[in-house]
Amino acid sequence: MSEHLSCREFIDFLSAHADGSLPADIAKAFEAHIEHCPPCKDYLGSFEHTVGLLHNLCPPEAEGTDAEEVPEGLVRAILAARRDA
């Protein structure tokens, strides 16, 4: 992986960044991209805000739900819809 991420790669790594599973070299490139790309920084803020809202709607203690799966699926659907728009 190069030291620089494209905006597309940045978006591809959003979920892994959110759950803390990015390898160290990619995490470093991800953070560097945020510093130099205001649109991606805004996109990350929107992503994190959306995940936070979804966690509030589907708290971990909600019976019959898996709080980790519900927001991820919804966020992916939202991101896919945004790309298609």
The first five atom37 places (N, CA, C, CB, O) and aatype in JSON, in Angstrom:
{
  "aatype": [12, 15, 6, 8, 10, 15, 4, 1, 6, 13, 9, 3, 13, 10, 15, 0, 8, 0, 3, 7, 15, 10, 14, 0, 3, 9, 0, 11, 0, 13, 6, 0, 8, 9, 6, 8, 4, 14, 14, 4, 11, 3, 18, 10, 7, 15, 13, 6, 8, 16, 19, 7, 10, 10, 8, 2, 10, 4, 14, 14, 6, 0, 6, 7, 16, 3, 0, 6, 6, 19, 14, 6, 7, 10, 19, 1, 0, 9, 10, 0, 0, 1, 1, 3, 0],
  "atom_mask": [
    [1, 1, 1, 1, 1],
    [1, 1, 1, 1, 1],
    [1, 1, 1, 1, 1],
    [1, 1, 1, 1, 1],
    [1, 1, 1, 1, 1],
    [1, 1, 1, 1, 1],
    [1, 1, 1, 1, 1],
    [1, 1, 1, 1, 1],
    [1, 1, 1, 1, 1],
    [1, 1, 1, 1, 1],
    [1, 1, 1, 1, 1],
    [1, 1, 1, 1, 1],
    [1, 1, 1, 1, 1],
    [1, 1, 1, 1, 1],
    [1, 1, 1, 1, 1],
    [1, 1, 1, 1, 1],
    [1, 1, 1, 1, 1],
    [1, 1, 1, 1, 1],
    [1, 1, 1, 1, 1],
    [1, 1, 1, 0, 1],
    [1, 1, 1, 1, 1],
    [1, 1, 1, 1, 1],
    [1, 1, 1, 1, 1],
    [1, 1, 1, 1, 1],
    [1, 1, 1, 1, 1],
    [1, 1, 1, 1, 1],
    [1, 1, 1, 1, 1],
    [1, 1, 1, 1, 1],
    [1, 1, 1, 1, 1],
    [1, 1, 1, 1, 1],
    [1, 1, 1, 1, 1],
    [1, 1, 1, 1, 1],
    [1, 1, 1, 1, 1],
    [1, 1, 1, 1, 1],
    [1, 1, 1, 1, 1],
    [1, 1, 1, 1, 1],
    [1, 1, 1, 1, 1],
    [1, 1, 1, 1, 1],
    [1, 1, 1, 1, 1],
    [1, 1, 1, 1, 1],
    [1, 1, 1, 1, 1],
    [1, 1, 1, 1, 1],
    [1, 1, 1, 1, 1],
    [1, 1, 1, 1, 1],
    [1, 1, 1, 0, 1],
    [1, 1, 1, 1, 1],
    [1, 1, 1, 1, 1],
    [1, 1, 1, 1, 1],
    [1, 1, 1, 1, 1],
    [1, 1, 1, 1, 1],
    [1, 1, 1, 1, 1],
    [1, 1, 1, 0, 1],
    [1, 1, 1, 1, 1],
    [1, 1, 1, 1, 1],
    [1, 1, 1, 1, 1],
    [1, 1, 1, 1, 1],
    [1, 1, 1, 1, 1],
    [1, 1, 1, 1, 1],
    [1, 1, 1, 1, 1],
    [1, 1, 1, 1, 1],
    [1, 1, 1, 1, 1],
    [1, 1, 1, 1, 1],
    [1, 1, 1, 1, 1],
    [1, 1, 1, 0, 1],
    [1, 1, 1, 1, 1],
    [1, 1, 1, 1, 1],
    [1, 1, 1, 1, 1],
    [1, 1, 1, 1, 1],
    [1, 1, 1, 1, 1],
    [1, 1, 1, 1, 1],
    [1, 1, 1, 1, 1],
    [1, 1, 1, 1, 1],
    [1, 1, 1, 0, 1],
    [1, 1, 1, 1, 1],
    [1, 1, 1, 1, 1],
    [1, 1, 1, 1, 1],
    [1, 1, 1, 1, 1],
    [1, 1, 1, 1, 1],
    [1, 1, 1, 1, 1],
    [1, 1, 1, 1, 1],
    [1, 1, 1, 1, 1],
    [1, 1, 1, 1, 1],
    [1, 1, 1, 1, 1],
    [1, 1, 1, 1, 1],
    [1, 1, 1, 1, 1]
  ],
  "atom_positions": [
    [[0.87, -1.18, 0.0], [0.0, 0.0, 0.0], [0.9, 1.23, 0.0], [-0.98, 0.01, 1.25], [1.84, 1.33, 0.79]],
    [[0.61, 2.15, -0.88], [1.38, 3.39, -0.93], [1.03, 4.25, 0.28], [1.11, 4.17, -2.26], [0.06, 3.98, 0.99]],
    [[1.82, 5.28, 0.5], [1.57, 6.17, 1.63], [0.35, 7.05, 1.41], [2.78, 7.03, 1.88], [-0.16, 7.64, 2.36]],
    [[-0.13, 7.15, 0.17], [-1.24, 8.03, -0.16], [-2.44, 7.2, -0.59], [-0.84, 9.03, -1.25], [-2.32, 6.25, -1.36]],
    [[-3.59, 7.59, -0.09], [-4.84, 6.95, -0.49], [-5.59, 7.85, -1.45], [-5.72, 6.62, 0.74], [-5.55, 9.08, -1.32]],
    [[-6.26, 7.25, -2.41], [-7.19, 8.01, -3.23], [-8.46, 8.21, -2.42], [-7.48, 7.29, -4.61], [-8.66, 7.56, -1.4]],
    [[-9.31, 9.1, -2.87], [-10.59, 9.31, -2.18], [-11.41, 8.02, -2.21], [-11.39, 10.47, -2.84], [-12.09, 7.7, -1.23]],
    [[-11.36, 7.28, -3.29], [-12.1, 6.02, -3.41], [-11.6, 5.01, -2.38], [-11.97, 5.44, -4.84], [-12.39, 4.34, -1.72]],
    [[-10.28, 4.89, -2.25], [-9.7, 3.98, -1.25], [-10.09, 4.42, 0.15], [-8.17, 3.92, -1.38], [-10.4, 3.59, 1.01]],
    [[-10.09, 5.73, 0.39], [-10.49, 6.27, 1.68], [-11.89, 5.78, 2.04], [-10.44, 7.82, 1.67], [-12.13, 5.3, 3.15]],
    [[-12.82, 5.9, 1.1], [-14.2, 5.48, 1.33], [-14.27, 3.96, 1.55], [-15.11, 5.88, 0.14], [-15.02, 3.49, 2.4]],
    [[-13.48, 3.21, 0.8], [-13.47, 1.76, 0.96], [-13.01, 1.34, 2.36], [-12.56, 1.13, -0.09], [-13.42, 0.29, 2.85]],
    [[-12.18, 2.15, 3.0], [-11.65, 1.81, 4.31], [-12.45, 2.4, 5.48], [-10.23, 2.28, 4.41], [-12.07, 2.2, 6.63]],
    [[-13.55, 3.1, 5.2], [-14.31, 3.74, 6.28], [-14.77, 2.76, 7.35], [-15.52, 4.44, 5.71], [-14.6, 3.02, 8.54]],
    [[-15.35, 1.65, 6.95], [-15.87, 0.69, 7.93], [-14.75, 0.11, 8.79], [-16.61, -0.44, 7.22], [-14.9, -0.02, 10.01]],
    [[-13.65, -0.24, 8.15], [-12.52, -0.79, 8.9], [-11.95, 0.26, 9.85], [-11.42, -1.29, 7.93], [-11.53, -0.07, 10.96]],
    [[-11.93, 1.51, 9.43], [-11.48, 2.59, 10.31], [-12.41, 2.7, 11.51], [-11.41, 3.93, 9.55], [-11.96, 2.84, 12.65]],
    [[-13.71, 2.65, 11.24], [-14.7, 2.8, 12.32], [-14.6, 1.7, 13.36], [-16.11, 2.82, 11.73], [-14.8, 1.95, 14.54]],
    [[-14.28, 0.49, 12.93], [-14.2, -0.6, 13.91], [-12.78, -0.86, 14.39], [-14.77, -1.86, 13.32], [-12.53, -1.81, 15.14]],
    [[-11.85, -0.02, 13.97], [-10.48, -0.11, 14.47], [-9.68, -1.27, 13.9], [0.0, 0.0, 0.0], [-8.69, -1.7, 14.51]],
    [[-10.08, -1.78, 12.74], [-9.39, -2.95, 12.2], [-8.42, -2.65, 11.05], [-10.39, -3.94, 11.73], [-7.95, -3.57, 10.38]],
    [[-8.13, -1.37, 10.82], [-7.17, -1.04, 9.77], [-5.75, -1.41, 10.21], [-7.24, 0.48, 9.42], [-5.36, -1.13, 11.34]],
    [[-4.98, -2.04, 9.32], [-3.56, -2.25, 9.64], [-2.88, -0.9, 9.83], [-2.86, -3.07, 8.5], [-3.31, 0.11, 9.29]],
    [[-1.82, -0.89, 10.6], [-1.14, 0.35, 10.98], [-0.74, 1.2, 9.79], [0.07, 0.03, 11.81], [-0.9, 2.42, 9.82]],
    [[-0.21, 0.59, 8.72], [0.25, 1.39, 7.57], [-0.93, 2.05, 6.85], [1.03, 0.51, 6.59], [-0.83, 3.19, 6.4]],
    [[-2.04, 1.34, 6.75], [-3.22, 1.91, 6.09], [-3.86, 2.96, 6.99], [-4.24, 0.8, 5.74], [-4.33, 3.99, 6.5]],
    [[-3.88, 2.71, 8.29], [-4.43, 3.7, 9.23], [-3.65, 5.01, 9.14], [-4.4, 3.16, 10.68], [-4.24, 6.09, 9.19]],
    [[-2.34, 4.91, 9.02], [-1.5, 6.11, 8.89], [-1.85, 6.87, 7.61], [0.0, 5.73, 8.91], [-1.98, 8.09, 7.62]],
    [[-1.99, 6.14, 6.5], [-2.34, 6.77, 5.22], [-3.75, 7.35, 5.28], [-2.23, 5.75, 4.06], [-4.01, 8.41, 4.71]],
    [[-4.66, 6.67, 5.97], [-6.03, 7.13, 6.14], [-6.04, 8.47, 6.87], [-6.87, 6.09, 6.91], [-6.69, 9.42, 6.42]],
    [[-5.33, 8.55, 7.97], [-5.26, 9.79, 8.76], [-4.59, 10.91, 7.95], [-4.48, 9.55, 10.06], [-5.02, 12.06, 8.03]],
    [[-3.56, 10.59, 7.19], [-2.9, 11.6, 6.36], [-3.86, 12.12, 5.3], [-1.64, 11.01, 5.69], [-3.86, 13.31, 4.99]],
    [[-4.67, 11.24, 4.75], [-5.64, 11.66, 3.73], [-6.64, 12.65, 4.32], [-6.38, 10.43, 3.14], [-6.97, 13.65, 3.69]],
    [[-7.12, 12.36, 5.52], [-8.07, 13.26, 6.19], [-7.47, 14.66, 6.33], [-8.46, 12.7, 7.58], [-8.16, 15.66, 6.12]],
    [[-6.21, 14.73, 6.67], [-5.56, 16.02, 6.89], [-5.46, 16.85, 5.62], [-4.18, 15.8, 7.46], [-5.43, 18.08, 5.68]],
    [[-5.42, 16.2, 4.47], [-5.17, 16.91, 3.21], [-6.36, 16.93, 2.26], [-4.01, 16.3, 2.52], [-6.26, 17.45, 1.15]],
    [[-7.5, 16.36, 2.68], [-8.65, 16.29, 1.78], [-9.92, 16.72, 2.53], [-8.81, 14.85, 1.19], [-10.59, 15.88, 3.13]],
    [[-10.25, 18.01, 2.49], [-11.43, 18.48, 3.2], [-12.73, 17.76, 2.84], [-11.61, 19.93, 2.94], [-13.54, 17.51, 3.73]],
    [[-12.97, 17.4, 1.56], [-14.22, 16.67, 1.27], [-14.29, 15.31, 1.98], [-14.36, 16.47, -0.23], [-15.35, 14.92, 2.46]],
    [[-13.17, 14.6, 2.05], [-13.17, 13.31, 2.74], [-13.29, 13.5, 4.25], [-11.9, 12.52, 2.4], [-13.91, 12.68, 4.93]],
    [[-12.71, 14.57, 4.77], [-12.86, 14.86, 6.19], [-14.33, 15.11, 6.51], [-11.99, 16.08, 6.6], [-14.84, 14.62, 7.52]],
    [[-15.01, 15.86, 5.66], [-16.45, 16.1, 5.84], [-17.23, 14.8, 5.71], [-16.96, 17.14, 4.82], [-18.16, 14.55, 6.48]],
    [[-16.86, 13.97, 4.74], [-17.53, 12.69, 4.53], [-17.38, 11.8, 5.76], [-16.97, 11.99, 3.28], [-18.34, 11.16, 6.19]],
    [[-16.17, 11.76, 6.31], [-15.93, 10.97, 7.53], [-16.8, 11.49, 8.67], [-14.45, 11.03, 7.93], [-17.37, 10.7, 9.42]],
    [[-16.9, 12.81, 8.8], [-17.75, 13.38, 9.85], [-19.2, 12.97, 9.67], [0.0, 0.0, 0.0], [-19.88, 12.64, 10.65]],
    [[-19.68, 12.97, 8.44], [-21.06, 12.54, 8.17], [-21.24, 11.06, 8.47], [-21.43, 12.81, 6.7], [-22.25, 10.66, 9.04]],
    [[-20.26, 10.26, 8.1], [-20.29, 8.82, 8.36], [-20.36, 8.56, 9.87], [-19.04, 8.13, 7.75], [-21.2, 7.79, 10.33]],
    [[-19.48, 9.21, 10.62], [-19.45, 9.0, 12.07], [-20.74, 9.49, 12.72], [-18.25, 9.72, 12.69], [-21.23, 8.87, 13.66]],
    [[-21.28, 10.6, 12.23], [-22.54, 11.12, 12.76], [-23.68, 10.12, 12.48], [-22.87, 12.5, 12.13], [-24.5, 9.85, 13.36]],
    [[-23.71, 9.58, 11.28], [-24.74, 8.6, 10.91], [-24.63, 7.35, 11.78], [-24.62, 8.23, 9.42], [-25.64, 6.84, 12.27]],
    [[-23.43, 6.86, 11.96], [-23.24, 5.67, 12.81], [-23.7, 5.97, 14.24], [-21.75, 5.23, 12.81], [-24.34, 5.13, 14.87]],
    [[-23.37, 7.15, 14.74], [-23.81, 7.54, 16.08], [-25.32, 7.58, 16.19], [0.0, 0.0, 0.0], [-25.89, 7.1, 17.18]],
    [[-25.98, 8.14, 15.19], [-27.45, 8.17, 15.19], [-28.02, 6.76, 15.17], [-27.97, 8.97, 14.0], [-28.99, 6.46, 15.87]],
    [[-27.43, 5.9, 14.36], [-27.92, 4.53, 14.27], [-27.71, 3.77, 15.58], [-27.22, 3.8, 13.13], [-28.55, 2.96, 15.97]],
    [[-26.6, 4.03, 16.25], [-26.37, 3.4, 17.55], [-27.4, 3.87, 18.56], [-24.95, 3.7, 18.06], [-27.82, 3.1, 19.43]],
    [[-27.81, 5.13, 18.47], [-28.85, 5.63, 19.37], [-30.2, 4.98, 19.08], [-28.97, 7.15, 19.26], [-30.98, 4.74, 19.99]],
    [[-30.46, 4.7, 17.8], [-31.72, 4.06, 17.41], [-31.75, 2.58, 17.78], [-31.95, 4.23, 15.92], [-32.8, 2.02, 18.08]],
    [[-30.58, 1.96, 17.74], [-30.47, 0.52, 17.99], [-29.46, 0.27, 19.1], [-30.07, -0.24, 16.7], [-28.37, -0.25, 18.84]],
    [[-29.8, 0.63, 20.33], [-28.84, 0.45, 21.43], [-28.51, -1.03, 21.63], [-29.39, 1.05, 22.74], [-29.34, -1.89, 21.33]],
    [[-27.31, -1.33, 22.14], [-26.89, -2.72, 22.34], [-27.87, -3.53, 23.19], [-25.54, -2.75, 22.99], [-27.99, -4.74, 23.0]],
    [[-28.55, -2.88, 24.11], [-29.46, -3.62, 24.98], [-30.81, -3.93, 24.34], [-29.68, -2.84, 26.24], [-31.65, -4.6, 24.95]],
    [[-31.02, -3.45, 23.1], [-32.28, -3.73, 22.41], [-32.4, -5.24, 22.18], [-32.37, -2.95, 21.07], [-31.52, -5.85, 21.57]],
    [[-33.47, -5.81, 22.66], [-33.67, -7.25, 22.57], [-33.82, -7.69, 21.13], [-34.88, -7.67, 23.38], [-34.55, -7.06, 20.35]],
    [[-33.12, -8.77, 20.77], [-33.26, -9.35, 19.45], [-32.46, -8.65, 18.37], [0.0, 0.0, 0.0], [-32.62, -8.98, 17.19]],
    [[-31.62, -7.69, 18.72], [-30.81, -7.02, 17.71], [-29.34, -7.17, 18.04], [-31.18, -5.54, 17.59], [-28.96, -7.32, 19.2]],
    [[-28.55, -7.14, 17.04], [-27.1, -7.12, 17.19], [-26.65, -5.72, 16.8], [-26.38, -8.23, 16.31], [-26.6, -5.39, 15.62]],
    [[-26.33, -4.9, 17.78], [-26.04, -3.48, 17.54], [-24.87, -3.29, 16.57], [-25.73, -2.79, 18.85], [-24.81, -2.27, 15.89]],
    [[-23.95, -4.25, 16.5], [-22.83, -4.1, 15.59], [-23.25, -4.36, 14.14], [-21.7, -5.05, 15.98], [-22.7, -3.74, 13.23]],
    [[-24.19, -5.25, 13.91], [-24.6, -5.58, 12.55], [-25.62, -4.59, 11.99], [-25.18, -6.97, 12.5], [-25.53, -4.21, 10.82]],
    [[-26.56, -4.17, 12.78], [-27.62, -3.3, 12.27], [-27.05, -2.0, 11.73], [-28.65, -3.0, 13.37], [-27.34, -1.67, 10.58]],
    [[-26.28, -1.25, 12.47], [-25.75, 0.0, 11.91], [-24.86, -0.21, 10.69], [-24.98, 0.75, 12.97], [-24.93, 0.57, 9.74]],
    [[-24.03, -1.25, 10.69], [-23.13, -1.47, 9.56], [-23.91, -1.68, 8.27], [-22.23, -2.68, 9.84], [-23.58, -1.1, 7.24]],
    [[-24.95, -2.5, 8.33], [-25.76, -2.75, 7.14], [-26.47, -1.5, 6.66], [0.0, 0.0, 0.0], [-26.53, -1.23, 5.46]],
    [[-27.0, -0.74, 7.59], [-27.68, 0.49, 7.22], [-26.71, 1.52, 6.66], [-28.4, 1.07, 8.42], [-27.02, 2.19, 5.68]],
    [[-25.55, 1.63, 7.26], [-24.56, 2.58, 6.77], [-24.11, 2.19, 5.37], [-23.34, 2.64, 7.72], [-23.97, 3.06, 4.5]],
    [[-23.9, 0.91, 5.13], [-23.5, 0.47, 3.78], [-24.59, 0.81, 2.76], [-23.21, -1.05, 3.77], [-24.29, 1.23, 1.64]],
    [[-25.85, 0.62, 3.14], [-26.95, 0.94, 2.23], [-26.99, 2.43, 1.94], [-28.29, 0.48, 2.83], [-27.2, 2.84, 0.8]],
    [[-26.78, 3.25, 2.97], [-26.77, 4.7, 2.78], [-25.62, 5.11, 1.87], [-26.65, 5.42, 4.14], [-25.8, 5.93, 0.97]],
    [[-24.45, 4.54, 2.11], [-23.29, 4.88, 1.28], [-23.5, 4.43, -0.17], [-22.01, 4.24, 1.85], [-23.13, 5.14, -1.1]],
    [[-24.09, 3.26, -0.36], [-24.35, 2.78, -1.72], [-25.34, 3.7, -2.42], [-24.89, 1.33, -1.69], [-25.18, 4.0, -3.61]],
    [[-26.37, 4.14, -1.71], [-27.36, 5.03, -2.3], [-26.72, 6.37, -2.66], [-28.54, 5.26, -1.32], [-27.05, 6.95, -3.69]],
    [[-25.82, 6.85, -1.83], [-25.13, 8.12, -2.12], [-24.27, 8.01, -3.35], [-24.27, 8.55, -0.93], [-24.21, 8.94, -4.16]],
    [[-23.59, 6.86, -3.52], [-22.73, 6.66, -4.7], [-23.56, 6.59, -5.97], [-21.89, 5.38, -4.55], [-23.13, 7.06, -7.02]],
    [[-24.75, 6.0, -5.87], [-25.62, 5.85, -7.04], [-26.34, 7.13, -7.41], [-26.63, 4.77, -6.78], [-26.81, 7.27, -8.53]],
    [[-26.42, 8.08, -6.48], [-27.18, 9.32, -6.72], [-26.43, 10.26, -7.64], [-27.47, 10.04, -5.4], [-26.93, 11.34, -7.95]]
  ]
}
